[in-house]
Amino acid sequence: MKKFIPQPVLSLVLFVIWLLLNNSIAPVTIVSAFLIALILPHLTKRFWLIEAKIKRPVAFIEYLLLVLVDIVRANFVVAAQVLGRNESLDAQFLKMELDLEGSLPISILASTITLTPGTVSCRVSSDQQYLVIHILHTTDAKADIDAMKQRYEARLLTIFGQQKKEIQGDKEVVS
């Protein structure tokens, strides 16, 4: 069945959306919706290779709520900074070492940082070991990085069932 319908949920959504967009249940609309629901997932299945599985879905929902609250709070902080004196802003680029592994978890972290007003993820290193972040205002870059690691990355490590990497001497140890 998986070969015939590789993404059953996607197929169902496509089928329903096609019917809703056409506002019809005529036989030709149903047949075209069925064909789209079968063909499109096959054409896009190479994009559906997700290398990380969410191990704690409840923690992921909590993470999404946390991010929403942080976005609202950061909007007020950035508004106050922008409406204040621009000379008092101290924008910087920060380099944050990553404990997360895999494209999906790192993309979620980078997106979270970008969605939060006042910070933008600029680049993930080619070896996925660090993330370059632009921050609108900072007085303590290390404290800001530590806050992002604790608030977002640590939660994503839990959500994806990964462990934090620690450097001891010149060896990397997983804790």
Backbone torsions as a table, in degrees:
resi	resn	phi	psi	omega
1	MET	NA	-35.1	-178.6
2	LYS	-64.6	-29.8	177.4
3	LYS	-72.1	-35.1	-178.5
4	PHE	-76.1	-43.2	179.2
5	ILE	-129.1	89.9	-175.4
6	PRO	-68.7	-27.7	179.6
7	GLN	-130.4	82.2	-175.1
8	PRO	-58.7	-39.6	-179.7
9	VAL	-66.3	-44.9	177.6
10	LEU	-59.8	-43.7	179.6
11	SER	-60.7	-44.0	178.8
12	LEU	-63.0	-44.4	179.9
13	VAL	-62.9	-45.1	178.9
14	LEU	-60.8	-42.6	179.8
15	PHE	-59.6	-50.2	-178.1
16	VAL	-66.1	-43.5	-179.0
17	ILE	-63.1	-40.3	179.0
18	TRP	-61.8	-42.7	178.2
19	LEU	-64.5	-41.1	179.7
20	LEU	-67.5	-40.9	179.3
21	LEU	-64.2	-35.4	-180.0
22	ASN	-86.6	-12.3	179.3
23	ASN	50.4	44.7	-176.7
24	SER	-155.1	150.2	171.3
25	ILE	-122.2	31.5	175.9
26	ALA	-65.0	151.7	-178.6
27	PRO	-53.8	-40.6	-179.7
28	VAL	-65.3	-35.0	178.5
29	THR	-69.6	-41.3	178.7
30	ILE	-64.7	-43.0	179.2
31	VAL	-64.8	-43.8	-179.8
32	SER	-66.6	-37.9	176.5
33	ALA	-62.5	-41.7	178.7
34	PHE	-62.8	-44.3	179.5
35	LEU	-64.9	-42.7	177.7
36	ILE	-62.6	-43.6	-179.1
37	ALA	-64.2	-26.6	178.6
38	LEU	-89.8	-40.2	-172.4
39	ILE	-81.0	-45.5	-175.3
40	LEU	-57.8	-44.1	177.1
41	PRO	-61.0	-33.2	177.5
42	HIS	-69.0	-36.4	179.7
43	LEU	-71.7	-25.7	-176.3
44	THR	-109.0	6.6	-173.1
45	LYS	-64.6	-24.8	178.0
46	ARG	-69.7	-20.4	177.2
47	PHE	-84.4	-8.0	-175.1
48	TRP	-97.2	11.1	178.6
49	LEU	-77.5	102.6	179.9
50	ILE	-103.0	120.6	-175.1
51	GLU	-86.1	-9.5	-179.5
52	ALA	-123.0	136.5	177.9
53	LYS	-107.5	140.0	176.6
54	ILE	-75.3	117.5	-177.8
55	LYS	-88.1	-26.5	-177.9
56	ARG	-130.1	85.2	-177.0
57	PRO	-61.9	-34.5	179.0
58	VAL	-65.3	-40.8	177.5
59	ALA	-64.4	-32.1	178.0
60	PHE	-68.2	-39.8	176.9
61	ILE	-64.8	-41.8	176.4
62	GLU	-61.2	-39.4	179.0
63	TYR	-62.3	-44.7	179.5
64	LEU	-61.2	-41.0	177.5
65	LEU	-65.0	-41.8	177.0
66	LEU	-59.4	-44.5	-179.8
67	VAL	-63.6	-41.7	177.8
68	LEU	-60.6	-44.1	178.1
69	VAL	-63.2	-43.1	179.7
70	ASP	-63.6	-36.8	178.4
71	ILE	-63.3	-44.8	179.6
72	VAL	-63.3	-48.0	179.8
73	ARG	-60.5	-45.8	-177.2
74	ALA	-64.3	-31.1	176.8
75	ASN	-59.5	-42.7	179.0
76	PHE	-67.1	-41.8	180.0
77	VAL	-63.8	-47.1	-179.3
78	VAL	-65.9	-39.2	177.6
79	ALA	-59.4	-44.5	178.8
80	ALA	-64.0	-40.0	179.9
81	GLN	-66.3	-43.7	-177.0
82	VAL	-70.8	-37.7	179.5
83	LEU	-76.3	-16.2	177.8
84	GLY	-82.5	-160.7	-179.9
85	ARG	-77.9	127.2	-179.4
86	ASN	-67.4	-23.7	179.5
87	GLU	-65.7	-24.6	-177.6
88	SER	-80.5	-11.3	178.7
89	LEU	-75.7	140.6	177.9
90	ASP	-127.8	80.2	-179.3
91	ALA	-74.8	141.4	-179.5
92	GLN	-147.8	159.3	168.4
93	PHE	-98.3	131.6	-179.8
94	LEU	-115.9	148.5	176.8
95	LYS	-113.4	113.4	-177.0
96	MET	-107.2	117.8	176.1
97	GLU	-70.6	140.1	-174.9
98	LEU	-102.9	135.5	169.7
99	ASP	-94.8	-22.9	179.5
100	LEU	-67.2	150.2	176.0
101	GLU	-129.5	144.8	177.2
102	GLY	101.0	146.5	-176.3
103	SER	-63.3	-43.5	-177.1
104	LEU	-64.6	-52.3	179.3
105	PRO	-60.7	-40.0	179.7
106	ILE	-67.3	-38.8	177.7
107	SER	-64.1	-39.0	178.4
108	ILE	-65.5	-42.0	177.5
109	LEU	-62.5	-48.1	-179.5
110	ALA	-62.2	-40.3	178.7
111	SER	-66.3	-40.2	178.6
112	THR	-60.7	-45.9	-179.5
113	ILE	-63.8	-40.6	180.0
114	THR	-69.1	-37.2	-179.9
115	LEU	-69.2	-25.7	-179.1
116	THR	-80.6	116.7	-177.9
117	PRO	-54.8	138.9	179.5
118	GLY	100.2	-12.3	178.5
119	THR	-134.9	147.6	177.6
120	VAL	-140.5	129.8	172.6
121	SER	-78.5	122.7	-175.3
122	CYS	-98.6	-35.5	-173.9
123	ARG	-164.1	141.3	169.8
124	VAL	-104.3	132.6	-179.9
125	SER	-61.5	154.5	-177.0
126	SER	-61.7	-28.2	178.1
127	ASP	-91.2	4.7	178.9
128	GLN	56.8	35.0	179.4
129	GLN	-97.8	-20.3	178.6
130	TYR	-150.8	162.7	-178.4
131	LEU	-125.1	131.5	175.9
132	VAL	-94.6	128.2	-175.0
133	ILE	-125.6	136.0	171.5
134	HIS	-100.0	130.3	180.0
135	ILE	-120.3	135.4	-175.5
136	LEU	-66.0	-39.4	-178.8
137	HIS	-150.2	130.6	175.5
138	THR	-147.0	143.7	172.6
139	THR	-110.0	-18.2	179.7
140	ASP	-144.9	95.8	-175.5
141	ALA	-60.0	-42.6	-179.1
142	LYS	-62.5	-41.3	179.4
143	ALA	-65.3	-38.1	178.1
144	ASP	-66.1	-42.1	177.8
145	ILE	-64.7	-45.6	178.9
146	ASP	-59.6	-38.5	179.2
147	ALA	-65.2	-43.0	178.5
148	MET	-65.9	-39.3	179.4
149	LYS	-64.9	-42.8	-178.1
150	GLN	-73.3	-43.0	-173.5
151	ARG	-75.8	-38.9	-174.2
152	TYR	-112.0	-55.4	-173.4
153	GLU	-64.6	-41.5	179.9
154	ALA	-60.8	-39.6	178.3
155	ARG	-67.2	-39.7	178.7
156	LEU	-67.3	-34.5	174.7
157	LEU	-58.6	-43.5	178.4
158	THR	-65.5	-46.2	-177.6
159	ILE	-59.6	-40.6	-177.5
160	PHE	-95.9	6.6	175.9
161	GLY	66.6	32.6	178.5
162	GLN	-102.2	166.4	-179.7
163	GLN	-117.8	152.4	-179.8
164	LYS	-71.6	138.9	176.0
165	LYS	-92.9	137.4	175.8
166	GLU	-125.8	143.2	178.9
167	ILE	-99.7	123.0	175.2
168	GLN	-122.4	109.8	-174.4
169	GLY	69.3	-121.6	176.1
170	ASP	-114.7	19.7	177.4
171	LYS	-109.4	143.9	176.3
172	GLU	-95.8	126.3	-178.0
173	VAL	-119.0	133.8	177.4
174	VAL	-91.5	128.2	180.0
175	SER	-116.0	NA	NA
